[in-house]
Amino acid sequence: MVAGELAAPLVNKNANAKQVQAAYEYEQSLIKAYAEVANQLSNIDKLDKNCQLKRQQVDSLVKSIEVANQLFISARADYLEVLLTQRDALEAKKELIETKQKQISAKVDLYKALGGGWL
């Protein structure tokens, strides 16, 4: 009986240390999850703004193609300028598509960070 009384405080200390460790690990996982979600939301916001800028760039370049065509028709520009303008517009459209792809990937990553998973 005396051995049991002496071992009880040791068992309680061990249990308390395990509880403190579990609470610490839980707190760390919450902090990590919050940081992941905050980072993904920030990334999505940045990509949204970037996408808007790319869309404006594409619109401007499409208009410049029309202007270059009109200049060519009126013999104020050679056809190379029209082709270069079309190339710039095509490149901007490609960048817009890539930005949209990154945006979708960021939303999937946010879903995962919020606890969504794959079956």
PLY file of the C-alpha trace (Angstrom):
ply
format ascii 1.0
element vertex 119
property float x
property float y
property float z
element edge 118
property int vertex1
property int vertex2
end_header
0.00 0.00 0.00
2.88 2.37 0.74
4.37 1.75 -2.72
1.06 2.71 -4.31
0.93 5.95 -2.36
4.48 6.82 -3.40
3.85 6.03 -7.08
0.62 8.06 -7.31
2.30 11.49 -7.49
4.69 10.21 -10.16
1.79 8.92 -12.24
-0.08 12.24 -11.82
3.02 14.23 -12.85
3.41 12.02 -15.90
-0.28 12.42 -16.81
-0.08 16.20 -16.33
3.03 16.42 -18.53
1.27 14.42 -21.25
-1.77 16.69 -21.03
0.39 19.80 -21.29
2.24 18.29 -24.26
-1.05 17.38 -25.98
-2.43 20.88 -25.40
0.76 22.41 -26.79
0.65 20.21 -29.89
-3.03 21.06 -30.42
-2.31 24.77 -30.11
0.56 24.49 -32.61
-1.66 22.68 -35.11
-4.29 25.43 -34.78
-1.68 28.13 -35.37
-0.34 26.27 -38.40
-3.85 25.79 -39.84
-4.70 29.47 -39.32
-1.47 30.53 -41.04
-2.15 28.23 -44.00
-5.66 29.62 -44.46
-4.47 33.23 -44.09
-1.71 32.64 -46.64
-4.09 31.07 -49.14
-6.62 33.90 -48.75
-3.86 36.43 -49.32
-2.64 34.49 -52.36
-6.16 34.35 -53.82
-6.60 38.10 -53.30
-3.27 38.81 -55.01
-4.18 36.55 -57.93
-7.62 38.22 -58.26
-5.97 41.62 -58.59
-3.40 40.25 -61.01
-6.18 38.66 -63.07
-8.03 41.98 -63.30
-4.87 43.72 -64.50
-4.21 41.00 -67.08
-7.80 41.26 -68.32
-7.41 45.04 -68.74
-4.13 44.46 -70.58
-5.80 41.98 -72.95
-8.65 44.42 -73.63
-6.19 47.20 -74.42
-4.16 45.00 -76.72
-7.26 43.80 -78.58
-8.17 47.45 -79.18
-4.63 48.14 -80.37
-5.02 45.35 -82.94
-8.02 47.19 -84.38
-6.01 50.43 -84.47
-3.05 48.69 -86.14
-5.40 47.18 -88.74
-6.91 50.59 -89.46
-3.44 52.10 -89.81
-2.46 49.31 -92.20
-5.60 49.80 -94.28
-4.88 53.51 -94.56
-1.22 52.74 -95.47
0.18 54.39 -92.34
1.69 51.19 -90.94
3.17 48.06 -92.41
1.75 44.61 -91.78
4.60 43.71 -89.43
3.18 46.14 -86.89
-0.19 44.41 -87.12
1.46 41.02 -86.59
3.50 42.24 -83.62
0.40 43.71 -82.03
-1.44 40.42 -82.52
1.49 38.54 -80.99
1.47 40.83 -77.93
-2.27 40.30 -77.50
-1.89 36.53 -77.80
0.90 36.53 -75.20
-1.25 38.59 -72.83
-4.16 36.15 -73.29
-1.82 33.26 -72.49
-0.66 35.02 -69.31
-4.29 35.63 -68.34
-5.05 31.93 -68.73
-2.02 31.00 -66.63
-3.10 33.46 -63.93
-6.62 31.97 -63.91
-5.07 28.50 -63.58
-3.03 29.65 -60.57
-6.16 31.21 -59.13
-8.07 27.94 -59.36
-5.15 26.02 -57.84
-5.02 28.51 -54.96
-8.73 27.97 -54.30
-8.16 24.20 -54.21
-5.27 24.73 -51.78
-7.55 26.90 -49.61
-10.14 24.13 -49.60
-7.47 21.67 -48.47
-6.23 24.09 -45.78
-9.78 24.38 -44.46
-9.88 20.63 -43.99
-11.31 19.53 -47.30
-9.81 16.38 -48.59
-9.92 13.86 -51.33
-11.95 10.72 -51.06
0 1
1 2
2 3
3 4
4 5
5 6
6 7
7 8
8 9
9 10
10 11
11 12
12 13
13 14
14 15
15 16
16 17
17 18
18 19
19 20
20 21
21 22
22 23
23 24
24 25
25 26
26 27
27 28
28 29
29 30
30 31
31 32
32 33
33 34
34 35
35 36
36 37
37 38
38 39
39 40
40 41
41 42
42 43
43 44
44 45
45 46
46 47
47 48
48 49
49 50
50 51
51 52
52 53
53 54
54 55
55 56
56 57
57 58
58 59
59 60
60 61
61 62
62 63
63 64
64 65
65 66
66 67
67 68
68 69
69 70
70 71
71 72
72 73
73 74
74 75
75 76
76 77
77 78
78 79
79 80
80 81
81 82
82 83
83 84
84 85
85 86
86 87
87 88
88 89
89 90
90 91
91 92
92 93
93 94
94 95
95 96
96 97
97 98
98 99
99 100
100 101
101 102
102 103
103 104
104 105
105 106
106 107
107 108
108 109
109 110
110 111
111 112
112 113
113 114
114 115
115 116
116 117
117 118
